[in-house]
Amino acid sequence: MQQDKQPDYRPVVFRDRSAGYAFLTRSTATSDRTIEWDDGETYPVIDVEISSESHPFYTGKARTVDSEGRIAKFERRYGEEK
């Protein structure tokens, strides 16, 4: 493995601005903006549009489609007339 060809793998903070949630992880992503974390260290910060804190599927706020009701409505409207 050539050392000069590999991206730098370091701690980075990912921040979900819509949910006010941030987490520290390791990544090769780069950013010129920084944030001071809870441990007093300064890390690069990457703003993301959606994370597990704001995604409807993970928060339990996902809408479920009532497919049975739609099928019944379709059949009532356009079904065979007997």
Secondary structure, DSSP 8 states (H G I E B T S, - for coil): --GGGS---EEEEEEETTTTEEEEEEES---S-EEE-TTS-EEEEEEES--TTT-HHHHT------HHHHHHHHHHHHS---
